[in-house]
Amino acid sequence: MKYTVILEPDDEGKGFTVEVPALPGCITEGDNIEDALSNAKEAIELFIETLKEIGKPIPEDVPVSDIRTVEISA
């Protein structure tokens, strides 16, 4: 099973936050991309395990096709 994740540098530039769009609330972090992805895998596994335990359906992946940054004047 595969899930799309979004990696975002943290505000201090000292690591990454990872969000799983298909699993709302499944968020983790890591000091670098490798750690962040490893932590994401573990978070996804635990999230799905919890869904199974409480009898909820396992969501399919929601691919993110395009993410862009829009600049506005402050």
Residue, then its C-alpha position, 0 to 999 in steps of 0.5 A: m500500500k502506498y500513500t502520498v506525503i507532503l514534506e514541508p521544511d519547518d519554520e526554523g529550517k531544522g527539519f521537516t514536517v510530513e502530512v498524509p493527505a489521505l489520512p487527516g491528522c496523520i502528521t509527523e516530523g524528522d530532522n532530515i528528509e530521510d528521518a521524516l519519511s521513516n517517521a511517516k511510514e511508522a505514523i501511517e502504519l500506526f494510523i491504519e492499525t488504529l483504524k482497523e482496531i476501531g472498525k473504520p475503513i482504510p482510506e485509499d491514497v489521495p494523490v496530490s497532483d500539483i502544489r504551488t506557492v502563491e506570493i501576495s503583497a503584505 
